[in-house]
């Protein structure tokens, strides 16, 4: 029975491997292709004992991304946070994160051969956060990030 299942799996794999022709298969890319630079802006607010909009503070940064496939990409991002603590510095905290990106439009809608005008991406990753304030407790933290991005881009046809 075990041999039958293994042979069946290999046979089905052979049929699916030949299902794509040269015209429909994705072409390989060079290392310099599919890089992007992004600018981030937003707000942070404490989760407890605060008013959401009244206590919101600015956050901004930039990131670099390499799109590995039409659906999946990897990126690195740096963020800075202003007025989140009682420190006397311009930036209260900063973080650097490594992120995995999934293009939801290409995942569920199929890849069309060129970027869409509007795309939605899900991001997940982790990184290092540093507070620029002397404290009696730690100022270095491991951070996790789960969020989404809305991308509006121009077409180059």
Beta strands, then each sheet from edge to edge (+ up, - down):
strand 1: 35-44
strand 2: 57-67
strand 3: 72-81
strand 4: 93-103
strand 5: 118-131
strand 6: 140-152
sheet 1: 1+ 2- 3+ 4- 5+ 6-
end
